[in-house]
Amino acid sequence: MGNYRIDLATRYQNAFGFLAKNFGSKILNVGISNSGIYKNFELYEGEEEEFENISMKAKGIILNFGSLPFTQGKSGLFKGKMAELFNKSEEKTGSFFAPPPMVSFNRSKAIKETYVNGSDAVVVENYGLKPWNIKLSGIIIDMESHHYPKKKVEELNNFFEINDRVEITGNLFSDKGIDSIYFKSISFDMVEGFPDTIKYSLQARSIKPIEFELN
């Protein structure tokens, strides 16, 4: 079965205003060939890396984000953990969003600074660390009929509206000690020239499970 190839580079450039080569999915298994058509991608041979895979769970609903190939059908196309997830029923594993979002993190310390009168000296008191601020930005593409991706937009919006902490797993989060987040905002935008593609952005903040329950 042949791959259904799609121009991801132009979609990312139109959605985010920069060349798609800056995006992290740089491997052949995301459905991009090395034929030379996709000049904005740096491609590497080898097994699919899974560091971008993300799974979110809240109120029994699961959303998975991963570097799944843009191909038709579901059999024998994927490798590794994502293949296992994709071949199971959605009731057990949740919905899939591909390609995975670009994720940015920023964090600061709670610091009190006291300036000494008549001097340039500063007394610094460290009050600990603030939570991580997290931004997830990506695109949703209707790979079936190439119309407005209504179903996926509804899924993501309904998940955002859940008033509960969100359990999150993935290497990008575990290496920072993040296992729970809560959402602060969501946005959707059309991508110029591609009626089958929607740009989304999620703003979130890390939180410890006990803190959310107590408050």
C-alpha positions in Angstrom: 0.0 0.0 0.0 1.5 3.3 -1.0 1.8 6.4 1.2 -0.6 9.3 0.8 1.8 12.1 0.8 0.8 15.6 1.7 2.6 19.0 1.6 3.3 19.5 5.3 6.0 22.1 4.6 3.7 24.7 3.1 1.0 24.1 5.7 3.5 24.8 8.5 4.9 27.8 6.7 1.4 29.3 6.2 0.3 28.4 9.7 3.3 29.5 11.7 5.2 31.8 9.4 8.5 29.9 9.2 9.9 27.0 7.2 8.7 23.6 8.3 12.3 22.4 8.5 12.3 23.9 12.0 9.7 21.5 13.1 10.8 18.4 15.0 9.4 15.6 12.9 12.4 14.9 10.7 12.1 11.2 10.0 10.9 9.1 7.0 8.2 7.4 9.1 6.1 10.5 9.4 5.0 9.8 5.8 7.5 12.1 4.0 9.5 10.6 1.2 13.1 11.3 0.4 12.3 11.9 -3.3 13.5 15.5 -3.1 9.9 17.0 -3.2 10.0 18.0 0.4 13.1 20.3 0.3 12.2 22.0 3.6 12.6 18.8 5.6 15.8 17.2 6.9 15.2 13.5 6.6 17.0 10.7 8.5 17.0 7.0 7.8 16.3 4.6 10.7 13.6 3.7 13.2 11.0 6.2 14.2 11.9 8.3 17.3 9.1 8.6 19.8 10.3 11.5 21.9 7.5 13.7 20.4 4.7 11.3 21.3 2.3 12.8 23.9 -0.7 11.3 25.7 -3.3 13.2 27.7 -6.0 11.8 29.9 -8.8 13.5 31.8 -12.2 12.2 33.0 -11.5 8.9 31.2 -11.0 10.6 27.9 -7.6 10.1 26.1 -6.0 12.1 23.4 -2.8 10.9 21.8 -0.4 13.1 19.7 2.3 11.4 17.7 4.4 11.1 14.5 2.0 8.8 12.8 2.5 8.4 9.0 0.0 10.1 6.7 -1.1 6.9 5.0 -4.4 5.3 4.1 -5.5 2.3 6.1 -4.5 1.0 9.5 -2.7 -2.3 9.0 1.0 -2.9 9.1 2.0 0.7 8.6 3.4 1.7 12.0 6.2 0.5 14.2 6.9 0.6 17.9 4.5 1.8 20.7 2.4 3.9 18.4 1.6 0.9 16.2 0.3 -0.9 19.3 -1.8 2.0 20.3 -3.2 2.7 16.8 -4.2 -0.9 16.2 -6.3 -1.1 19.4 -9.8 0.2 19.7 -10.4 3.9 20.4 -12.4 3.0 23.5 -9.1 1.8 25.1 -6.6 4.1 23.6 -8.4 7.3 22.7 -8.2 9.5 19.7 -5.1 10.3 17.6 -3.8 13.7 16.4 -0.9 13.8 14.0 1.5 15.4 13.4 2.4 16.0 17.0 2.4 19.6 18.3 5.4 21.8 18.8 5.8 22.3 22.5 7.5 25.2 24.3 8.2 25.4 28.1 9.2 28.3 30.3 9.6 28.6 34.0 10.7 31.1 36.5 11.6 31.3 40.2 9.6 33.1 42.9 12.3 35.6 44.0 12.0 38.5 46.4 14.6 41.2 45.9 15.2 43.9 48.5 17.3 46.9 47.6 19.5 48.3 50.4 19.1 52.1 50.8 22.1 54.2 49.9 23.8 51.2 48.2 23.7 49.3 45.0 23.5 46.1 47.0 20.5 43.7 46.6 19.3 41.2 49.1 17.9 38.2 47.1 15.5 35.7 48.7 14.5 32.7 46.8 11.0 31.5 47.5 11.2 28.4 45.3 10.1 27.5 41.8 7.0 28.5 39.9 5.0 26.0 37.7 6.0 25.4 34.1 4.1 27.4 31.5 3.5 25.2 28.5 2.4 26.0 24.9 1.3 23.3 22.5 0.9 24.5 18.8 0.0 22.3 15.9 -2.2 21.6 12.9 -5.2 19.4 12.4 -5.7 18.0 8.8 -8.7 16.2 7.5 -7.0 13.2 5.8 -10.2 11.5 4.7 -12.3 14.0 2.7 -10.0 17.0 2.9 -12.8 19.2 4.2 -12.9 21.3 7.3 -11.8 18.9 10.1 -14.9 19.4 12.2 -14.7 16.2 14.2 -11.1 16.7 15.4 -11.7 20.3 16.3 -14.7 19.3 18.4 -12.7 16.6 20.1 -9.9 18.9 21.1 -12.3 21.7 22.2 -14.4 19.3 24.3 -11.2 18.0 25.9 -10.2 21.5 26.8 -13.6 22.2 28.4 -13.1 19.4 31.0 -12.7 21.1 34.4 -10.2 18.8 35.8 -6.4 18.2 35.9 -5.0 16.4 32.9 -2.6 13.5 33.2 0.1 13.8 30.6 2.9 11.4 29.6 5.7 11.8 27.1 9.5 12.3 27.2 9.1 16.0 26.7 7.2 16.2 30.0 8.7 13.4 32.1 12.3 14.8 31.8 11.0 18.0 33.4 9.1 16.2 36.2 5.7 17.1 34.7 2.9 14.5 35.0 -0.2 16.7 35.4 -1.3 20.0 33.8 -4.3 22.2 33.6 -5.5 24.2 30.5 -5.6 28.0 30.5 -6.7 28.9 27.0 -7.2 27.4 23.5 -7.3 29.0 20.0 -8.2 27.8 16.5 -7.2 29.5 13.2 -7.7 28.8 9.6 -4.6 28.1 7.5 -4.6 30.2 4.4 -4.9 28.1 1.2 -5.8 24.9 3.0 -9.5 24.5 3.9 -8.8 21.0 5.3 -6.3 22.3 7.8 -6.8 24.1 11.2 -4.1 25.6 13.3 -4.5 25.2 17.1 -2.8 26.4 20.2 -3.1 25.3 23.8 -1.8 27.2 26.8 -1.3 25.1 29.9 0.5 25.1 33.2 2.0 22.2 35.2 0.6 21.2 38.5 1.0 18.5 41.1 -2.2 16.3 41.5 -2.6 17.1 45.2 -2.6 20.9 44.5 -5.4 20.7 42.0 -7.6 18.5 44.3 -7.1 20.8 47.3 -7.9 24.0 45.5 
